[in-house]
């Protein structure tokens, strides 16, 4: 596994781990050769991935969050490895505003008013119009900002890039519940896997308004909403030919109407919630590529092999962002590790001594779960909504209790 952070979860799961540098906003191509060399070393050190059909034995590469932002890197990887994910051309299509609008219309789903970067209409926007700026090269809500006079001037004066028509776009802010819905696309079918709800700034602290804070689920959805989601995924399957996992980010307003925000053809932070509750998008993604993964040979005593909750449970995760610079001293690391896998994840390793987590950066992930007593299908719409609200509140309260324990550990 190649990763920048190399936390305890990564090291526990990986047969081999190699650290990659932080690229910032523009990874220089000179680093591509080093990354390809690290990939090759990882593939040679573990049992290969078996794929039926073409390329019977080949190192399959999963893409993590943000990798889709570098199409030139994907093309370089694809010349040597089987990428279990979209091609650079498919990502370009998915990120097209024209496709976003056309596919949503075909599925009967609304899209918030959306404008290209340098459209003439942008000059008439003002800070009271609830517009936000969204970069094409972004992940986890990073670099999304509300409209301001300075931001408008900065964006409209930015030079256009050679590989994109513009580095971002404007979209009107839409109030509601932010939902991530995951489907698996195959040659001739779409399977709905599950959905999660993301926490907002009113729910959980974070260094910026739109940054990813955490999520809970699986979220019960009405049959009508599920049909709309599957219809969106079907548009992507038929027109772009995407295979494997696809998360659609939507806002569901008070009238239960979905508004499509964007497509994410990769593993997302919310999918961990689905895995924890017995819905495994990883296995389904591999099946879509006709890939059979060898069982992991690595086990750890600090956490169970799967960490899966019974199906009647719901799970929540939240990111703990440092409220000030945190030095990882031996007592602090020891206290954090004593909290246990069921309360925290993405823990810094004991090799992280003297590392300083800067203010506003993630330290670890908090976990909570609860059991729901009734199936949403057995409840009326009003009762189901009330039940979801209660579960949501219970999970947040439990996350807050874990946060208190973390703060005591680092005090």
N, C-alpha and C positions, 0 to 999 in steps of 0.2 A: 504494500500500500504506500502511495506517495501522498504526503500531506505536509502542510506548513507547520501545524501546531504539535502533532504527535502526542496527543493526550492519552490518558490511561485506557479509554475505550478503544482507541485506534490500536494501541500496542497490544491490547488483549485479543483483538480480533484478527490482527494481521500475522500471517506466517513470516512476512518480512516487512520492515518499515524503512523508508528512506525519507529524509526531510528535504523539502523543496523550499527555495527562498521565496520571500514575499515580493511579488512583482510590482505592486502598486497599480497604477492605472495603465501603464504601457509596458508590457513584458518585452524586453529586447529579444530579437530573433536569435541573438548569439546564445541565449539560454536554452533554445529549443533542442540543440544537439545534446546538451547535458541531460535534459529531461527525457529524451528518447533513450539515452544510455541507461538512465535509472529505471525506466520502464522495462528495458530488455533484461536488466539484472534481476528485477523482481519476477519476471515471467520465467526466467531460467531457474530460479531458486525454489519454485513451488510446482506442484502438479499442474499441468496445463489444463485449460478449459476445453472440454470436448464439445464440438459442434458438429451436428449431422449435416451432410451435404458438402458444399464447397469448404475448402480450408479445414479439413477434419481435425487438425490439432493446431491451435493458434491461441496466443495470449489475448483474451478478451479484455477490453478496457472499459470500465464504467467512468462516466463523467460526473464529477462533483459540482457543487454549486459555483456558478461563475465561469466555468470552462466554456460555456456556449458564447461567451463574450469575445473569444479569440478564434475566429474561424480559420485564420491562417495557421494557428497551432493545431487545430483539429485536422486540417488537411495534411500537415506534416506527420501527425500520429497515424493517420489513416493509410499512409504509404507503407507502414511497417506492421501495423496491428489491426486486429478486428475491433472496431469501436462498437460497443453495444449501446448505440445511441444515434441521434440524427447526424446527417452530414452537414457540412457548412452551408450547402445550398438550401437544405431543408430549414435550417435555423434562420437563414435570411428571409425565407418565405414566411415563417411563423412570426417574425418580428416586423413584418410589413404592416403598416397601418391599413393599407387597402385590404389585405386579407383579414385582418381583425374585424373590420367593419362588415365585409362581405359574408364571412362565415357566421357572425352573430346574427345578421339579418336572415340568413338561410335557416338558422335554428330557432328563430323567433325570440332572440335574446337582445336586450338593450345594451348599448354601449354609452358611457358618459360622453358628452361632447368632447371631441378630440381634434387637435389641430397640429399640423406639422410645424417644425421649429420656426421657419422664416415666413410663414403664411402672412399675408397682409393683415388678416384679422387679428393677429397677435398684437399689433401696435395699438389696438383699441381696448385691450384688456387693462383692467386696473386691479389694485390690491384687494378690492372688496368683492371681486367676482368669483372667488373660490376656485381659481385655477391652480394647478400644481404642475411642476416640471418633472418629467420622468426621463432618465437617460436610457438609451438603448443598451449601453454597457453598464448594467447594474444587477445587483442581487441582494436579497435580504432587506430591501427598502433603503439601501444606501444611496445617497445623492439625490433622493426625492425631496423636493422642497416646495413650499407654497410660493405663489407669485409675490414678488416684491419689485419695486422700481429698479433696484440694483440688479436683481436677478434677471429681469426682462432685458435690461441693457446689456448684461454680460452674455446672455444666451443669444440674442439677436446679432451681436457683434462677433460671435465665435466663428472662426473659419470652418467651412465644410470639409469633411474628411474624404479621402479618396475611396475608402471602402464602404462608405455609407452616404446616403443622401444628406443626412444630418445626424448629429450625435444624440438627439433626443426629441421629445415632443411634449405638447401641452395637453393636459386632460383636466376636465372639470371635476372637482372633488364631489364624490357621491357618498352620502351618509348611509350607514347600514352596517350589517354584520359582514366582516371580511371572511370569505369562505374559500378554502382550497379543496377542489374536487379532483380526485385521481381516477383516471381510467387507464386500462391497458388496451392498446390497439394491436390487432393482428392482421393478417392478410385480408380476411373477410369478415371481421367481427370487432365489436367494441365491448369491453367488460367494465362495468362500474365497480370500483374497488372500495371507495369510501370517501368521506369528506371530513375536514377539520375546520374549526373556527379560530382565527388568529386574535390574539389579545390586542387591544387598542391602548393608546396612551392613558386613557382613563382607568384602565385595568392594572397596568404594570409599568414600572419606571423604565426609562430608556434614555439614551443620550440624544436622540432626535425623534421627531414626531412620527415618522413613517418607518423607522427601523423595525426589523422583526423582533418581537418581544417573547413570543411563545404561542402555543396553540393547544386546543383540547379537542377530544373526539373519541370515537367516531361520532359525527354529528348526524342525528336523524334528519332525513330530508323527505319532503313530500314526494309522492310519485310524479307529480307534474314537474317539479324541479329536477328530479333525476332524469326525466325524459329530455328536458332541455339540455342538460349537461351531456348526456349521451349523444344528442343530436350535434352538439358542438364538436365532440370528439370524432363523430362520423364524418363531419366536414373535413377535419384535418386528415383523417385516414384516407378519404377518397381523393382529395385534391393534392395533398402533399406526399402521401404515401408513408407517413410516419409509422413507426412500429415501436411497441413497448410502452413505457409509462409516459403519461402526459398529465400534468396538473393544470387545471384551469383556475385562475384566480378571479373570483367574482365578489361583488357586493350584493347582498340580499337586503332589500329595503323593507320598511315597515309593512308594505303591502305584499310582502313575500315575492316580489319581482326580482329576478336576477339581472345584474349588470356585469357584463364581461369586462375585465380589466386587461388581462394578458394571458398568454400561453407559456408554460414552462415545461420543455421536453426533457426533464432530467429528474434526478433524485432531489427532493425538496425537504426542508426542515420539518414540515408537518407530517411527512410520510412516516417518521419515527413513531408518531402517535398511532398510526394504523398498524404498524408492525407490533407494537406493544400490546395491542388488543386482538391479535390473531389474524389480521388481514395483511398478507405478505406481498407487497408490490414488487419486492426484489425477485422472488421466485417466479411471479407471473411475468415480469419483464424478461427474465431469462428464457422462459418458455416461448415468448413471442419471437425470440431470436434463435429458437431451436438449440439452446445452450443448456448443458447439464453441468452444474458446478460440483466439483468434488467436495465431499464433506470436510469441514475445517478440522485440521489436525491439532489445533491449539485450543487448550482449555485453561480456564483460570478458576481458582478457588474463591475469588472475591465476588463473583457474580454467577448466576446460573447460565446454562448454555444458551437459553433462548430468551429469558426475561419476559415471556409472554403471559399476559393476564388472562383469566377466564373471559369468555365472550360477553358475559353480562356486565363487565366492568368498563368504565371509561377512564381515559388517561389524559394527563395534562403535563406539559413541559413549559418552562419559562427560563429565559436567559438572565443570569445575574450579571449585570454590568457594573463595573467598579465605579463607585461614587467618588473615589479619590484614588491616587496611586497606591497600589498594594504590593508590598515586597513579600515574596514567598519565602518566609523564614522556616526553619525546621519545625518549630512549634505550630505554626499556622498550617503547614502541609500535613503534619500528623493529625491535627484536629479535623481538617477537611476530609482526610481519608477515613477517619473513624465514623463519619456520617453514614457511609455505606452506599452501595450501588442503587438501592431502592429509593434513596432520597436525592442523590446527586449523580450527574454524569458529566462527561467531558472534563474530568478532573486533570489538572496539571500533574505531571509525574513527579516523583521524588527527585528526579534529576533536574528539576526546575528551580533548585535552590538559588536564592539571590535574584531570581528573575523578578522584574517589576511589571505588574499588569497596569498599564496606564489608565488614568481616569477615562471612563466612557467605553473601555474595551471589555469584551466578555471574559469573565473568570471561569464560569462553569454553568451547567444546566441543572435546574431544579426539577424534581419529578413529584407527581402526586397522582392518586387514583381513587376512584370510588365506585361503588356498585349501584346501578340503577335498578329499581325494583319492578318496573313495568316496561313492557315492550311498547315503543311508540305506536306500533300498528294497532294496539289495543286501546289507545287513548283517543279522545276527540281532539280536534286541532287546538282548541284552547287549552285543554289539559296537557297536551304534548308540549306546547310552548311553555307552559308553567313548569313542567317537569324539567325541560332543558335549562330553564333559568335557574332552578334550584340546584341542579347538578353543576352548572357553570360556577355558581357562587360557592358551593362546597369545595370544588377543586381549587378555586382561587384562594379560599381561606387556608386550605392545606398547603398550597404553594407558599403562601405568606408565612406559615409556621416554619417551613423549611428554610425560608430566607432568614428568619430570625436566628435559626441554628447556625447558618453559614456566617452571619454577621458576628455571632458570639465566637465562632471558631477563628475568625480573622481579626478580632478585636485586640 
